[in-house]
């Protein structure tokens, strides 16, 4: 054994402090199994990106379908928001537990079951004749989406073990979500020409073939581990210190085969109760009842209890290891991640209702009128891919993006009728989406650059969960703001000549003002707490840092 260890240490530099078991495991692979073919890996990445697209489409397309669904199933004004919120709430709440399940069980199984789950429950939604049934089925569909996203991230890390190829794959995966967020709305508008039910019929048509493909294309868990170790062996032979860090993470993951049931209960209960309280309180006279207040208070109490529990539990079992929060920029980037989907969903939800209910615009023309959002975000998504981090400091990008989004949102405050669409609404959509795309893409890239490789999957899961949690929380807050103005605003004339319409518009105006202020606050937070350079922190020696970009600021 001692001779084997000596040979191992000589063969693999930078690994003298790793366990003999892990070193011998890598050494015994020799060159490892034949790598997956390029075509197979591209095919799998395409499926993962399609799954990301489907899960985000399941929220963005439904924004446009909310009005016809509410009319068809006789929903009240305060009930219709649950068509979207039921899905996004469960999606966000269960993403971290499902990510942990993928780690300790099988990412292939979790991903495939997630796709089948979404497709199956979407069939039920498409034929639903009762609003309560629809809300329940939407919540169950969100559970499938929560399973597929973190499992896909897990699989990407295994199938693309090299640092450069992994970052490219993760960028494509994140871009698919952004594409779905801005284009799913358009696709939903086209499907609404037939019926709102076709918005959901599309999902099983897409999900079932993808699930079948993943069943045959994704290697077994054993082979995935071998592919990753083989890739790490090549990096070790090249003297890559990144390989050492990931190998330590692999050791930890093998030792951690327990599920954090208490942490899962606390985070899910906290998310569900707090967002239910906000959404329920957003209904007319909702805050006069005890139910939303009690739910919100209990939910807010459970959040700190969750983080206290995560500090006490074995860090190999914890959903969120407490050491993550000591890594530079992670906390601020998690806060930032609450805003992008909040902004996009909030703007889409507000103007979908304004255009269809107040301006009398058809669903398909409403979708067409949202093209500036797709164009603004799409241009930035393409452009930022060609800009190296050193071209414009990431801190400056974050601040400028938030301020641009604030300017675009401010234009909506003055758009009191359909005659202002081309003068204010369309420019505001383009400018605001352009700025928010800068924020989203900068945060997405920064969080990968800020954390050590062994935490990339965990932090990526937190980031995606917070995107959805921000969207759900944001919709609840906006609904609450609008309902308060609906109850208390004085009657006045409006562009449509309706006093009721004027009251509703004051609620929308207040929500746009809130979102404008939020963007300005985001810029301020980024200016104060976001740091250049970005640093990677070795999980073993958290006091040591290595500069990645530019001078400190």
C-alpha positions as CSV (number, residue, x, y, z in Angstrom):
1,X,0.0,0.0,0.0
2,X,2.8,2.4,0.9
3,X,4.4,1.8,-2.6
4,X,1.1,2.5,-4.2
5,X,0.7,5.8,-2.3
6,X,4.2,6.9,-3.2
7,X,3.5,6.2,-6.9
8,X,0.2,8.0,-6.6
9,X,1.7,11.1,-5.0
10,X,4.4,11.2,-7.7
11,X,1.9,10.7,-10.5
12,X,-0.6,13.2,-9.3
13,X,0.8,16.5,-8.2
14,X,-1.1,18.9,-5.9
15,X,-2.9,16.0,-4.2
16,X,-0.7,15.0,-1.3
17,X,-3.4,15.7,1.2
18,X,-6.1,13.8,-0.5
19,X,-7.3,10.4,0.8
20,X,-5.6,7.3,-0.5
21,X,-8.9,5.8,-1.6
22,X,-9.7,8.8,-3.8
23,X,-6.2,8.9,-5.3
24,X,-6.2,5.2,-6.1
25,X,-9.7,5.5,-7.6
26,X,-8.4,8.1,-10.1
27,X,-5.1,6.3,-10.8
28,X,-6.8,3.0,-11.4
29,X,-8.9,4.5,-14.1
30,X,-5.8,4.8,-16.3
31,X,-7.2,6.8,-19.2
32,X,-10.7,6.0,-18.0
33,X,-13.7,4.8,-20.1
34,X,-14.1,6.1,-23.6
35,X,-15.6,9.6,-23.4
36,X,-19.1,10.3,-24.5
37,X,-19.2,11.2,-28.1
38,X,-19.5,14.9,-29.0
39,X,-22.9,14.3,-30.7
40,X,-24.2,12.5,-27.6
41,X,-23.1,15.2,-25.2
42,X,-24.5,18.0,-27.5
43,X,-27.7,16.0,-27.6
44,X,-27.9,15.7,-23.9
45,X,-27.1,19.4,-23.4
46,X,-29.9,20.2,-25.8
47,X,-32.3,18.1,-23.8
48,X,-31.2,19.8,-20.6
49,X,-31.7,23.2,-22.2
50,X,-35.1,22.2,-23.5
51,X,-36.1,21.1,-20.0
52,X,-35.0,24.5,-18.6
53,X,-37.0,26.2,-21.4
54,X,-40.1,24.1,-20.6
55,X,-40.0,24.7,-16.9
56,X,-39.7,28.5,-17.3
57,X,-42.2,28.5,-20.2
58,X,-44.7,26.8,-17.8
59,X,-44.7,30.1,-15.9
60,X,-44.1,32.8,-18.5
61,X,-46.7,31.5,-21.0
62,X,-49.3,31.1,-18.3
63,X,-49.0,34.9,-17.5
64,X,-50.8,35.6,-20.8
65,X,-53.2,32.7,-20.4
66,X,-54.4,33.9,-16.9
67,X,-57.1,36.2,-18.1
68,X,-58.9,33.6,-20.4
69,X,-58.4,30.9,-17.8
70,X,-60.0,33.1,-15.2
71,X,-62.9,33.9,-17.5
72,X,-63.4,30.2,-18.5
73,X,-63.3,28.8,-14.9
74,X,-65.1,31.8,-13.2
75,X,-62.2,32.9,-11.1
76,X,-62.3,36.1,-9.0
77,X,-59.7,38.8,-9.4
78,X,-57.8,37.6,-6.3
79,X,-57.9,34.0,-7.3
80,X,-56.5,34.2,-10.9
81,X,-53.0,34.9,-9.6
82,X,-52.9,31.4,-8.2
83,X,-52.8,30.0,-11.8
84,X,-49.2,31.2,-11.9
85,X,-48.3,31.4,-8.2
86,X,-49.3,27.7,-7.4
87,X,-46.7,26.5,-9.9
88,X,-43.9,29.0,-9.1
89,X,-44.3,28.6,-5.4
90,X,-43.8,24.8,-5.4
91,X,-41.1,25.2,-8.1
92,X,-39.1,27.5,-5.9
93,X,-39.7,25.8,-2.6
94,X,-38.7,22.3,-3.6
95,X,-35.7,23.1,-5.8
96,X,-33.1,22.8,-3.0
97,X,-34.5,19.5,-1.6
98,X,-34.8,18.0,-5.1
99,X,-31.2,19.0,-5.8
100,X,-30.1,17.2,-2.7
101,X,-32.1,14.1,-3.7
102,X,-30.4,14.1,-7.1
103,X,-27.0,14.2,-5.3
104,X,-27.7,11.2,-3.0
105,X,-29.9,9.1,-5.2
106,X,-29.7,9.4,-9.0
107,X,-29.7,12.6,-11.0
108,X,-30.7,10.6,-14.1
109,X,-33.8,9.2,-12.3
110,X,-34.8,12.5,-10.7
111,X,-34.4,14.3,-14.1
112,X,-36.4,11.7,-16.1
113,X,-39.1,11.4,-13.5
114,X,-39.4,15.2,-13.3
115,X,-40.0,15.4,-17.0
116,X,-42.6,12.7,-16.9
117,X,-44.2,14.3,-13.9
118,X,-44.6,17.7,-15.6
119,X,-46.0,16.1,-18.7
120,X,-48.5,14.0,-16.9
121,X,-49.9,16.7,-14.6
122,X,-50.0,19.1,-17.6
123,X,-52.5,16.7,-19.2
124,X,-54.7,17.0,-16.1
125,X,-54.4,20.8,-16.3
126,X,-55.4,20.9,-19.9
127,X,-58.6,19.1,-19.2
128,X,-59.4,20.7,-15.9
129,X,-63.0,22.1,-15.5
130,X,-62.7,23.4,-11.9
131,X,-60.4,26.2,-10.7
132,X,-59.4,24.4,-7.4
133,X,-58.4,21.3,-9.4
134,X,-56.4,23.5,-11.7
135,X,-54.6,25.1,-8.8
136,X,-53.7,21.8,-7.2
137,X,-52.5,20.3,-10.5
138,X,-50.4,23.4,-11.2
139,X,-48.7,22.9,-7.8
140,X,-47.9,19.3,-8.5
141,X,-46.5,20.3,-11.9
142,X,-44.2,22.7,-10.1
143,X,-42.8,19.7,-8.1
144,X,-41.7,18.1,-11.4
145,X,-40.0,21.3,-12.5
146,X,-38.2,21.5,-9.2
147,X,-36.8,18.0,-9.8
148,X,-35.6,18.5,-13.3
149,X,-33.6,21.8,-13.0
150,X,-31.1,20.8,-10.2
151,X,-30.8,17.3,-11.6
152,X,-29.9,18.8,-15.0
153,X,-27.2,20.9,-13.3
154,X,-25.9,17.8,-11.6
155,X,-25.7,16.0,-14.9
156,X,-24.0,18.9,-16.7
157,X,-21.3,18.9,-14.1
158,X,-20.7,15.2,-14.6
159,X,-20.9,15.1,-18.4
160,X,-18.8,18.2,-18.9
161,X,-16.0,17.9,-16.3
162,X,-13.6,20.3,-17.9
163,X,-13.7,23.8,-16.6
164,X,-14.1,25.6,-19.9
165,X,-16.6,23.2,-21.4
166,X,-18.5,23.2,-18.1
167,X,-18.8,26.9,-18.0
168,X,-20.0,27.0,-21.7
169,X,-22.6,24.3,-20.9
170,X,-23.9,26.1,-17.8
171,X,-24.1,29.4,-19.8
172,X,-26.2,27.6,-22.5
173,X,-28.4,26.2,-19.7
174,X,-28.9,29.5,-18.1
175,X,-29.5,31.2,-21.4
176,X,-32.3,28.7,-22.2
177,X,-34.2,29.9,-19.1
178,X,-33.7,33.5,-20.1
179,X,-34.9,32.7,-23.7
180,X,-38.0,31.0,-22.3
181,X,-38.7,33.9,-20.0
182,X,-38.9,36.4,-22.9
183,X,-40.1,34.1,-25.7
184,X,-42.4,31.8,-23.9
185,X,-44.8,34.7,-23.7
186,X,-44.9,34.9,-27.5
187,X,-45.4,31.2,-27.9
188,X,-48.2,31.2,-25.4
189,X,-49.9,33.9,-27.3
190,X,-49.8,31.9,-30.5
191,X,-51.2,28.8,-28.7
192,X,-54.0,30.9,-27.2
193,X,-55.4,31.4,-30.8
194,X,-56.6,27.8,-30.4
195,X,-57.4,27.7,-26.7
196,X,-55.7,28.3,-23.3
197,X,-55.7,24.5,-22.9
198,X,-53.1,24.2,-25.7
199,X,-50.7,26.1,-23.6
200,X,-50.6,23.0,-21.4
201,X,-51.1,20.4,-24.1
202,X,-47.8,21.4,-25.6
203,X,-46.0,20.2,-22.4
204,X,-46.6,16.4,-22.6
205,X,-45.9,16.6,-26.3
206,X,-42.4,17.9,-25.5
207,X,-41.7,16.3,-22.1
208,X,-42.5,12.6,-22.9
209,X,-40.1,12.3,-25.9
210,X,-37.4,14.1,-23.9
211,X,-37.8,11.7,-21.0
212,X,-37.5,8.8,-23.3
213,X,-34.4,10.2,-24.8
214,X,-32.7,10.8,-21.5
215,X,-33.5,7.2,-20.4
216,X,-31.3,5.9,-23.2
217,X,-28.8,8.7,-23.6
218,X,-27.8,9.5,-20.0
219,X,-25.2,7.0,-18.7
220,X,-25.8,5.2,-15.4
221,X,-24.7,6.9,-12.2
222,X,-21.6,4.6,-12.0
223,X,-20.5,5.5,-15.5
224,X,-21.2,9.2,-14.9
225,X,-18.8,9.1,-11.9
226,X,-16.2,7.3,-14.0
227,X,-16.4,9.9,-16.8
228,X,-16.0,12.7,-14.3
229,X,-13.0,11.0,-12.6
230,X,-11.4,10.4,-16.0
231,X,-11.7,14.1,-16.8
232,X,-10.3,15.0,-13.5
233,X,-7.4,12.6,-14.0
234,X,-6.4,14.5,-17.1
235,X,-6.6,17.8,-15.3
236,X,-4.5,16.4,-12.4
237,X,-1.8,15.2,-14.8
238,X,-1.8,18.8,-16.2
239,X,-1.2,20.2,-12.7
240,X,-4.7,21.7,-12.4
241,X,-5.4,22.7,-8.8
242,X,-9.1,22.8,-9.7
243,X,-9.1,19.0,-10.0
244,X,-7.9,18.8,-6.3
245,X,-10.9,20.9,-5.1
246,X,-13.4,18.9,-7.1
247,X,-12.0,15.6,-6.0
248,X,-12.4,16.7,-2.4
249,X,-16.0,17.5,-3.2
250,X,-16.5,14.1,-4.7
251,X,-15.1,12.5,-1.5
252,X,-17.6,14.6,0.5
253,X,-20.5,13.7,-1.7
254,X,-19.7,10.0,-1.4
255,X,-19.7,10.4,2.4
256,X,-23.0,12.2,2.4
257,X,-25.9,9.8,1.8
258,X,-28.3,11.3,4.3
259,X,-31.2,13.6,3.5
260,X,-31.9,16.7,5.5
261,X,-35.5,16.2,6.4
262,X,-35.7,18.9,9.1
263,X,-34.1,21.5,6.8
264,X,-36.4,20.5,3.9
265,X,-39.5,20.9,6.1
266,X,-38.4,24.3,7.4
267,X,-37.5,25.8,4.1
268,X,-40.6,24.5,2.3
269,X,-42.9,25.5,5.1
270,X,-41.3,29.0,5.3
271,X,-41.6,29.6,1.6
272,X,-45.2,28.2,1.3
273,X,-46.6,30.0,4.3
274,X,-44.9,33.4,3.6
275,X,-45.9,33.5,-0.1
276,X,-49.3,32.2,0.6
277,X,-49.8,35.0,3.2
278,X,-48.6,37.7,0.8
279,X,-50.8,36.4,-2.0
280,X,-53.9,35.8,0.1
281,X,-53.4,39.2,1.7
282,X,-53.3,40.7,-1.8
283,X,-56.9,40.0,-2.3
284,X,-59.5,42.7,-1.7
285,X,-59.7,43.4,2.1
286,X,-57.3,40.4,2.5
287,X,-55.2,42.0,5.3
288,X,-58.4,42.6,7.3
289,X,-58.5,38.8,7.9
290,X,-56.2,36.9,10.3
291,X,-55.3,34.1,7.9
292,X,-52.8,35.9,5.7
293,X,-51.2,37.7,8.6
294,X,-50.7,34.5,10.6
295,X,-49.3,32.6,7.6
296,X,-46.9,35.4,6.8
297,X,-45.6,35.8,10.4
298,X,-45.1,32.0,10.8
299,X,-43.3,31.8,7.4
300,X,-41.0,34.7,8.3
301,X,-40.2,33.1,11.7
302,X,-39.3,29.7,10.0
303,X,-36.7,31.3,7.7
304,X,-34.2,32.2,10.4
305,X,-35.0,28.8,12.1
306,X,-34.0,27.1,8.8
307,X,-30.6,28.9,8.7
308,X,-30.0,28.2,12.4
309,X,-30.6,24.5,11.8
310,X,-28.3,24.5,8.8
311,X,-25.5,25.8,11.0
312,X,-26.0,23.0,13.5
313,X,-26.5,20.0,11.1
314,X,-23.6,18.1,9.6
315,X,-22.4,20.2,6.7
316,X,-22.3,17.1,4.5
317,X,-26.0,16.7,5.0
318,X,-27.2,20.3,5.1
319,X,-29.2,21.6,2.1
320,X,-27.1,24.8,2.3
321,X,-23.7,24.5,4.0
322,X,-23.2,27.5,6.3
323,X,-19.7,28.0,5.0
324,X,-21.2,29.2,1.6
325,X,-22.2,32.5,3.1
326,X,-18.6,33.3,4.0
327,X,-17.6,33.3,0.4
328,X,-17.2,36.8,-1.1
329,X,-20.2,38.0,-3.2
330,X,-22.4,35.0,-2.6
331,X,-24.8,36.7,-0.2
332,X,-25.2,39.8,-2.4
333,X,-25.7,37.7,-5.6
334,X,-28.4,35.7,-3.9
335,X,-30.1,38.9,-3.0
336,X,-29.7,40.1,-6.6
337,X,-31.2,36.9,-7.9
338,X,-34.5,37.7,-6.3
339,X,-35.1,40.6,-8.7
340,X,-34.8,39.6,-12.4
341,X,-37.7,37.2,-12.7
342,X,-39.7,39.4,-10.3
343,X,-39.2,42.2,-12.8
344,X,-40.0,40.2,-16.0
345,X,-43.0,38.3,-14.5
346,X,-44.3,41.5,-12.8
347,X,-44.2,43.6,-16.0
348,X,-45.7,40.7,-18.1
349,X,-48.5,40.0,-15.5
350,X,-49.4,43.7,-15.2
351,X,-49.5,44.5,-18.9
352,X,-51.2,41.2,-19.8
353,X,-54.1,42.3,-17.6
354,X,-54.0,45.9,-18.7
355,X,-53.9,45.2,-22.4
356,X,-56.6,42.4,-22.4
357,X,-59.0,43.8,-19.8
358,X,-58.6,47.6,-20.0
359,X,-57.3,48.2,-23.5
360,X,-59.4,45.4,-25.2
361,X,-56.4,43.8,-27.0
362,X,-56.6,40.2,-28.1
363,X,-54.3,37.6,-26.6
364,X,-52.2,37.2,-29.7
365,X,-51.8,40.9,-30.2
366,X,-50.9,41.2,-26.5
367,X,-48.1,38.7,-27.2
368,X,-47.0,40.7,-30.2
369,X,-46.9,43.9,-28.1
370,X,-44.5,42.2,-25.7
371,X,-41.9,41.7,-28.5
372,X,-39.8,44.7,-27.2
373,X,-39.1,42.7,-24.0
374,X,-37.8,39.7,-26.1
375,X,-35.7,42.0,-28.3
376,X,-34.2,44.0,-25.5
377,X,-33.2,40.9,-23.5
378,X,-32.1,39.0,-26.5
379,X,-29.7,41.7,-27.7
380,X,-28.1,41.8,-24.4
381,X,-27.9,38.0,-24.1
382,X,-26.0,37.8,-27.4
383,X,-23.8,40.8,-26.7
384,X,-22.6,39.9,-23.2
385,X,-21.5,36.5,-24.4
386,X,-18.7,38.2,-26.4
387,X,-17.6,40.6,-23.6
388,X,-14.8,39.2,-21.3
389,X,-15.1,40.1,-17.6
390,X,-12.2,42.5,-17.9
391,X,-13.8,44.6,-20.7
392,X,-16.3,46.2,-18.2
393,X,-15.9,45.4,-14.5
394,X,-18.8,43.2,-13.4
395,X,-19.7,45.6,-10.6
396,X,-20.1,48.4,-13.1
397,X,-22.3,46.1,-15.3
398,X,-24.5,45.3,-12.3
399,X,-25.0,49.0,-11.3
400,X,-25.6,50.2,-14.9
401,X,-28.0,47.4,-15.7
402,X,-30.1,48.1,-12.6
403,X,-30.2,51.8,-13.4
404,X,-31.2,51.1,-17.0
405,X,-34.0,48.8,-15.8
406,X,-35.1,51.6,-13.4
407,X,-35.4,54.1,-16.3
408,X,-37.4,51.7,-18.4
409,X,-39.8,50.9,-15.5
410,X,-40.3,54.6,-14.7
411,X,-41.7,55.1,-18.2
412,X,-44.6,52.8,-17.4
413,X,-45.8,55.1,-14.6
414,X,-46.9,57.7,-17.1
415,X,-48.6,55.3,-19.7
416,X,-52.2,56.0,-18.8
417,X,-53.9,54.4,-21.8
418,X,-53.4,52.4,-25.0
419,X,-52.4,55.6,-26.9
420,X,-49.2,55.6,-24.9
421,X,-48.0,52.2,-26.0
422,X,-45.5,53.3,-28.7
423,X,-44.5,56.5,-26.8
424,X,-43.8,54.9,-23.4
425,X,-44.7,51.3,-23.0
426,X,-42.7,49.8,-25.9
427,X,-39.6,51.8,-25.2
428,X,-39.9,51.0,-21.5
429,X,-40.1,47.3,-22.2
430,X,-37.1,47.4,-24.5
431,X,-35.0,49.5,-22.1
432,X,-36.0,47.8,-19.0
433,X,-35.5,44.3,-20.3
434,X,-32.1,45.3,-21.8
435,X,-31.0,46.5,-18.3
436,X,-32.5,43.6,-16.4
437,X,-30.8,41.2,-18.8
438,X,-27.4,42.8,-17.9
439,X,-28.2,42.2,-14.2
440,X,-29.3,38.6,-14.7
441,X,-26.4,37.5,-16.9
442,X,-23.8,39.4,-14.8
443,X,-25.2,37.7,-11.6
444,X,-25.3,34.3,-13.3
445,X,-21.7,34.5,-14.4
446,X,-20.5,36.2,-11.2
447,X,-21.8,33.5,-8.9
448,X,-19.9,30.8,-10.8
449,X,-16.7,32.9,-10.7
450,X,-17.1,33.7,-7.0
451,X,-17.4,30.2,-5.6
452,X,-15.0,27.3,-5.5
453,X,-15.9,24.5,-7.9
454,X,-17.0,22.2,-5.1
455,X,-19.8,24.6,-4.3
456,X,-20.9,25.5,-7.8
457,X,-23.8,23.1,-7.9
458,X,-25.1,24.1,-4.5
459,X,-24.9,27.8,-5.2
460,X,-26.3,27.3,-8.7
461,X,-29.3,25.6,-7.1
462,X,-29.7,28.5,-4.6
463,X,-29.5,31.0,-7.4
464,X,-32.2,29.3,-9.5
465,X,-34.4,28.8,-6.5
466,X,-34.2,32.5,-5.6
467,X,-35.0,33.5,-9.2
468,X,-38.3,31.6,-8.9
469,X,-38.9,32.6,-5.3
470,X,-38.4,36.2,-6.2
471,X,-40.9,35.9,-9.0
472,X,-43.5,34.4,-6.8
473,X,-42.9,36.8,-3.9
474,X,-42.9,39.7,-6.3
475,X,-46.3,38.8,-7.8
476,X,-47.7,38.5,-4.4
477,X,-46.3,41.9,-3.4
478,X,-47.6,43.6,-6.6
479,X,-51.0,42.1,-6.1
480,X,-51.1,43.4,-2.5
481,X,-50.2,46.9,-3.6
482,X,-52.8,46.9,-6.3
483,X,-55.5,45.7,-4.0
484,X,-54.8,48.4,-1.5
485,X,-55.2,51.1,-4.1
486,X,-58.4,49.4,-5.4
487,X,-59.9,49.7,-2.0
488,X,-58.8,53.2,-1.1
489,X,-58.1,55.3,-4.3
490,X,-60.6,58.0,-5.1
491,X,-62.6,57.9,-8.3
492,X,-61.4,59.9,-11.2
493,X,-61.7,60.0,-14.9
494,X,-59.2,57.9,-17.0
495,X,-58.4,57.4,-20.7
496,X,-61.3,54.9,-20.9
497,X,-63.7,57.2,-19.1
498,X,-64.3,54.7,-16.3
499,X,-63.9,55.6,-12.6
500,X,-63.3,51.9,-11.8
501,X,-60.7,51.8,-14.5
502,X,-59.0,54.8,-13.0
503,X,-58.8,53.1,-9.6
504,X,-57.3,50.0,-11.2
505,X,-54.8,52.1,-13.0
506,X,-53.7,53.8,-9.8
507,X,-52.9,50.3,-8.4
508,X,-50.8,49.5,-11.5
509,X,-49.0,52.8,-11.3
510,X,-48.1,52.2,-7.7
511,X,-46.7,48.8,-8.5
512,X,-44.6,50.3,-11.3
513,X,-43.3,52.9,-8.9
514,X,-42.4,50.2,-6.4
515,X,-40.5,48.3,-9.1
516,X,-38.6,51.4,-10.2
517,X,-37.5,52.0,-6.6
518,X,-36.5,48.4,-6.3
519,X,-34.2,48.7,-9.3
520,X,-32.6,51.8,-7.8
521,X,-32.1,50.0,-4.5
522,X,-30.6,47.1,-6.3
523,X,-28.1,49.5,-8.0
524,X,-27.2,50.9,-4.6
525,X,-26.7,47.5,-3.0
526,X,-24.5,46.4,-5.8
527,X,-22.4,49.6,-5.5
528,X,-21.9,49.1,-1.8
529,X,-21.5,45.4,-1.3
530,X,-20.6,43.8,-4.7
531,X,-16.8,43.5,-4.8
532,X,-14.2,43.6,-7.5
533,X,-12.1,41.5,-7.9
534,X,-14.2,38.4,-7.9
535,X,-12.4,35.7,-5.9
536,X,-12.4,32.0,-5.6
537,X,-12.1,30.6,-2.1
538,X,-10.7,27.3,-1.3
539,X,-13.2,25.6,1.0
540,X,-10.4,24.1,3.1
541,X,-8.6,27.4,3.6
542,X,-11.2,30.1,3.6
543,X,-8.8,32.8,4.5
544,X,-6.9,32.4,1.3
545,X,-8.1,34.1,-1.9
546,X,-6.9,34.5,-5.4
547,X,-7.6,37.5,-7.6
548,X,-9.6,36.9,-10.7
549,X,-10.3,40.4,-12.0
550,X,-9.0,43.9,-11.7
551,X,-8.2,46.0,-8.7
552,X,-10.2,46.0,-5.5
553,X,-13.0,48.5,-5.1
